Amino acid sequence: GALDAIRRITVTMKPNRLWLVGNTQPATAFDAKFSLPFCMALMARTGRVAAADFTAANRCDPAIRRLMQKVTLVADPACPVKARIEIRFRGKKAPLVAEPVCRSPQLPDVAKKFTEALTPLTPRHRIEELLAVVDRLDRMQSLAELSRLLAVPLTRRLPR
């Protein structure tokens, strides 16, 4: 398939970032979030990387594991950008090269990510209450309402 056409993915970054994302054998959902090889393979396989995707099934998926083996992380103190990604394909001489641009997330992006992260843990109405309170923070006289919402125990734990 298309994934088999990927021969190698090389990510070059500053050395001080490599230690954080270099986990090549993520055993838990938390480990996988800090595994650039896992995240890149997951993105190539499914087209997305979201909080709900850090499952045991995805961590054990043979196609994702094969793709992870093709990811090489390179530490380069002279790297002029946050990261440089080079993807080499079978049958093609020139690699696909990308230098991801980090941008400040827009509020809808942050709210969406916040909602995705909390959905397995708490009811939707509580997430909406939290977002509404955060939206009013600059106009509030007290943080009591926010404290009350944050003090309620989470209903479930994330899957391992």
FENWO-V578924 format. One record per residue. N is the residue number from 1. RES is the residue in three letters. OMEGA is omega in whole degrees, 0 to 359 (* if undefined). D_FIRST is the distance of its C-alpha to the first C-alpha in whole Angstrom. Layout:
N/RES/OMEGA/D_FIRST, N/RES/OMEGA/D_FIRST
This chain:
1/GLY/182/0, 2/ALA/181/4, 3/LEU/178/5, 4/ASP/179/5, 5/ALA/178/7, 6/ILE/180/10, 7/ARG/183/12, 8/ARG/173/15, 9/ILE/179/17, 10/THR/177/20, 11/VAL/179/23, 12/THR/181/26, 13/MET/177/29, 14/LYS/182/33, 15/PRO/183/34, 16/ASN/176/35, 17/ARG/187/32, 18/LEU/183/30, 19/TRP/184/32, 20/LEU/188/31, 21/VAL/188/28, 22/GLY/182/27, 23/ASN/181/26, 24/THR/180/24, 25/GLN/182/24, 26/PRO/182/25, 27/ALA/181/27, 28/THR/177/28, 29/ALA/179/27, 30/PHE/178/30, 31/ASP/184/28, 32/ALA/179/25, 33/LYS/180/26, 34/PHE/178/27, 35/SER/178/24, 36/LEU/176/22, 37/PRO/179/20, 38/PHE/182/19, 39/CYS/179/20, 40/MET/179/17, 41/ALA/178/14, 42/LEU/179/15, 43/MET/180/15, 44/ALA/184/12, 45/ARG/188/11, 46/THR/181/13, 47/GLY/179/15, 48/ARG/172/18, 49/VAL/180/21, 50/ALA/183/24, 51/ALA/183/26, 52/ALA/185/25, 53/ASP/183/22, 54/PHE/184/23, 55/THR/176/23, 56/ALA/180/23, 57/ALA/179/20, 58/ASN/180/18, 59/ARG/181/20, 60/CYS/182/19, 61/ASP/183/16, 62/PRO/180/14, 63/ALA/178/11, 64/ILE/179/13, 65/ARG/177/15, 66/ARG/179/13, 67/LEU/179/12, 68/MET/180/16, 69/GLN/181/17, 70/LYS/182/15, 71/VAL/177/18, 72/THR/177/21, 73/LEU/183/24, 74/VAL/175/27, 75/ALA/180/31, 76/ASP/181/32, 77/PRO/181/36, 78/ALA/181/36, 79/CYS/186/33, 80/PRO/182/34, 81/VAL/179/32, 82/LYS/177/31, 83/ALA/175/27, 84/ARG/183/25, 85/ILE/178/22, 86/GLU/180/20, 87/ILE/178/16, 88/ARG/181/15, 89/PHE/175/12, 90/ARG/177/12, 91/GLY/179/14, 92/LYS/181/16, 93/LYS/184/19, 94/ALA/178/20, 95/PRO/170/18, 96/LEU/183/18, 97/VAL/178/21, 98/ALA/173/23, 99/GLU/185/26, 100/PRO/178/26, 101/VAL/177/29, 102/CYS/180/31, 103/ARG/175/33, 104/SER/181/35, 105/PRO/175/34, 106/GLN/183/36, 107/LEU/179/37, 108/PRO/177/35, 109/ASP/180/32, 110/VAL/180/34, 111/ALA/179/35, 112/LYS/180/32, 113/LYS/178/31, 114/PHE/180/34, 115/THR/179/34, 116/GLU/182/30, 117/ALA/184/32, 118/LEU/184/35, 119/THR/179/33, 120/PRO/189/33, 121/LEU/189/36, 122/THR/181/39, 123/PRO/182/39, 124/ARG/182/38, 125/HIS/179/42, 126/ARG/177/43, 127/ILE/180/40, 128/GLU/176/41, 129/GLU/179/45, 130/LEU/179/44, 131/LEU/180/42, 132/ALA/179/45, 133/VAL/179/47, 134/VAL/179/45, 135/ASP/181/46, 136/ARG/186/49, 137/LEU/184/50, 138/ASP/181/52, 139/ARG/184/54, 140/MET/176/55, 141/GLN/184/58, 142/SER/176/57, 143/LEU/183/54, 144/ALA/181/55, 145/GLU/178/52, 146/LEU/179/49, 147/SER/180/51, 148/ARG/180/51, 149/LEU/181/48, 150/LEU/182/46, 151/ALA/180/49, 152/VAL/181/47, 153/PRO/177/45, 154/LEU/184/42, 155/THR/182/41, 156/ARG/175/38, 157/ARG/175/36, 158/LEU/177/32, 159/PRO/179/30, 160/ARG/*/30
